[in-house]
Amino acid sequence: MTKKRLLIIAGIVAVPVLALAWWLGSPLFLDDEVNETFPTPVAAPASTTTTTSPGEVQMTTVAPSEEPPSAPSQPVALLAGNFVDADESHMGTGTATIYELEDGSRVLRLEAFEVTNGPDLHVLIVPGDGSMDGAVNLGSLKGNVGDQNYEIPGDVDIETLGDVLIYCVAFSVNFATATLG
């Protein structure tokens, strides 16, 4: 084989190897910061009536509501826990709190959150028995640093939950755990 052919083959092999190395290694050196605001319920708009007469200025009146306005309900914290390291290489801090919003929906809120970055990290909620059977994947981790929100499907039984995991799906490795209580 000629030297030119060997260089071409080496180049073809090197590109995917370098891409894989970047995908695996770059999260160790880069932080992905996210700072989402807490989800708040949207107030219903007041009903309005607009009237115009020839030669008159348009007037808008607000119809009185049948119920007196009330202060918006505050979200209710159902379960919470603090993140702890999975091991010496996979570390995490911050809190995980499950809130019920005024409309009945539930959200997992990560606050003051930081975890070792890695490839293909997901947020899982798992049953209290610690098994992965019945784990619910809430989606990819939005960032390894910062406050963030994850919607919890309505069919998830909150009473059975035990932990929130930051989990690498590609390698089946836990990065951090928050035990809910």
DAGI-V254713 format. One record per residue. RES is the residue in one letter. SS is DSSP state (H for helix, E for strand, C for the rest). OMEGA is omega in degrees with one decimal (999 if undefined). Layout:
RES,SS,OMEGA / RES,SS,OMEGA
//
This chain:
M,C,-178.5 / T,C,-179.5 / K,H,-179.5 / K,H,179.2 / R,H,178.5 / L,H,177.8 / L,H,179.1 / I,H,178.9 / I,H,178.4 / A,H,178.2 / G,H,179.4 / I,H,179.6 / V,H,-174.9 / A,H,-176.3 / V,H,178.8 / P,H,178.9 / V,H,178.4 / L,H,177.8 / A,H,177.9 / L,H,178.8 / A,H,178.1 / W,H,-179.2 / W,H,-178.9 / L,H,-171.5 / G,H,-174.1 / S,H,178.4 / P,H,179.5 / L,H,-175.4 / F,C,-175.7 / L,C,173.0 / D,C,175.9 / D,C,-173.8 / E,E,178.7 / V,C,175.7 / N,C,179.2 / E,C,174.9 / T,C,178.8 / F,C,179.3 / P,C,179.9 / T,C,178.6 / P,C,178.7 / V,C,179.7 / A,C,178.2 / A,C,-179.6 / P,C,177.0 / A,C,177.8 / S,C,-178.8 / T,E,176.3 / T,E,179.6 / T,E,178.4 / T,E,174.4 / T,C,173.7 / S,C,179.6 / P,C,177.1 / G,C,-179.8 / E,C,177.5 / V,C,178.8 / Q,C,-179.8 / M,E,177.2 / T,E,177.1 / T,E,178.2 / V,E,179.7 / A,C,178.3 / P,C,179.2 / S,C,-179.4 / E,C,178.7 / E,C,177.8 / P,C,-179.7 / P,C,179.1 / S,C,177.6 / A,C,180.0 / P,C,178.4 / S,C,177.7 / Q,C,174.2 / P,C,-178.7 / V,E,176.1 / A,E,-178.8 / L,E,-178.7 / L,E,178.1 / A,E,176.4 / G,E,179.0 / N,E,178.4 / F,E,173.8 / V,E,-179.0 / D,E,173.3 / A,C,176.5 / D,C,-176.2 / E,C,-179.1 / S,C,-176.0 / H,C,-171.8 / M,C,178.2 / G,E,176.2 / T,E,178.6 / G,E,-179.4 / T,E,173.2 / A,E,-179.1 / T,E,174.1 / I,E,179.6 / Y,E,168.7 / E,E,-179.2 / L,C,-176.6 / E,C,-177.9 / D,C,178.5 / G,C,177.5 / S,C,-178.7 / R,E,-178.4 / V,E,171.8 / L,E,-179.2 / R,E,173.5 / L,E,-177.9 / E,E,-176.5 / A,E,-168.7 / F,E,172.3 / E,E,179.0 / V,E,173.5 / T,C,-179.2 / N,C,179.4 / G,C,-179.1 / P,C,170.6 / D,C,179.3 / L,E,179.5 / H,E,175.5 / V,E,179.8 / L,E,166.7 / I,E,-173.7 / V,E,179.5 / P,E,-178.8 / G,C,-179.9 / D,C,176.3 / G,C,-179.1 / S,C,177.1 / M,C,174.7 / D,C,-178.9 / G,C,177.0 / A,C,177.8 / V,E,179.3 / N,E,-179.7 / L,E,176.5 / G,E,179.4 / S,E,175.1 / L,C,-176.4 / K,C,178.9 / G,C,-178.1 / N,C,178.1 / V,E,171.0 / G,C,-179.3 / D,C,-178.2 / Q,E,-175.0 / N,E,177.0 / Y,E,178.5 / E,E,177.5 / I,E,180.0 / P,C,-177.0 / G,C,-177.9 / D,C,179.3 / V,C,178.5 / D,C,-177.3 / I,H,-176.7 / E,H,-177.0 / T,H,-174.3 / L,E,179.7 / G,E,-174.1 / D,E,167.1 / V,E,-179.8 / L,E,164.3 / I,E,-163.1 / Y,E,175.1 / C,E,-177.2 / V,C,-176.3 / A,C,-175.9 / F,C,179.8 / S,C,-178.7 / V,E,175.2 / N,E,179.0 / F,E,179.8 / A,E,-178.3 / T,E,170.6 / A,E,178.3 / T,E,-176.3 / L,C,177.8 / G,C,999
//
